[in-house]
């Protein structure tokens, strides 16, 4: 018996299917270049680990440092932005590609982090949060012992 690869008719671009479920979706896509739902937007984050602690970098260009709130609730680090710009505008746009959306990111703080010494800096659209290890948790390099 020979196996034949099945091609679904709705996935066949030769019959005019373009990936949109309705004509409205197609029309809206012409005026909206966002290929994602901005209600679920989250800023990109990098997390680094070193011998002295952790570093979280969050890409949030276009914001001022006073527009971001950082809090600690038990063992949860919360980074939050609530847009102060008007949600609705009377402007009539011919194209509106960027928006200012609220976001909230949370990270579990490891037990070996000294939460009293967590610090943050914001520069050129990059928020850097440093989570230092507790003194007894800092990894020390090799130590040479003198023989007496």
JOPEWO-V911614 format. One record per residue. SS is DSSP state (H for helix, E for strand, L for the rest). NEAR is the number of other ideal C-beta (glycine too) atoms within 12 Angstrom. Layout:
BEGIN
<<SS NEAR> <SS NEAR>>
END
This chain:
BEGIN
<<L 3> <L 4> <L 5> <L 6> <L 7> <L 8> <L 12> <L 10> <H 11> <H 14> <H 14> <L 13> <H 12> <H 10> <H 11> <L 13> <L 15> <L 18> <L 14> <L 15> <L 12> <L 11> <H 12> <H 12> <H 15> <H 16> <H 12> <H 16> <H 17> <H 14> <H 15> <L 20> <L 15> <L 18> <L 12> <L 12> <L 11> <H 19> <H 11> <H 12> <L 22> <L 22> <L 26> <L 17> <E 23> <E 17> <E 22> <E 16> <E 18> <L 14> <L 15> <L 22> <E 28> <E 31> <E 26> <E 35> <E 27> <E 34> <E 23> <L 36> <L 19> <L 19> <L 29> <L 15> <H 20> <H 11> <H 23> <E 32> <E 23> <E 33> <E 20> <E 23> <E 16> <L 12> <L 17> <E 19> <E 32> <E 24> <E 34> <E 24> <E 30> <L 17> <L 21> <L 14> <L 17> <L 10> <L 11> <L 7> <L 11> <L 6> <L 10> <L 7> <L 13> <L 8> <L 12> <L 16> <L 12> <L 15> <L 22> <L 22> <L 23> <L 25> <E 29> <E 25> <E 29> <E 22> <E 29> <E 19> <L 30> <L 22> <L 14> <L 21> <E 31> <L 23> <H 28> <H 12> <H 21> <L 29> <E 21> <E 25> <E 18> <E 26> <E 15> <L 14> <L 19> <E 24> <E 35> <E 28> <E 36> <E 26> <E 35> <E 25> <E 26> <L 20> <H 15> <H 10> <H 19> <L 17> <L 16> <L 11> <L 8> <L 7> <L 7> <L 6> <L 6> <L 5> <L 4> <L 3>>
END
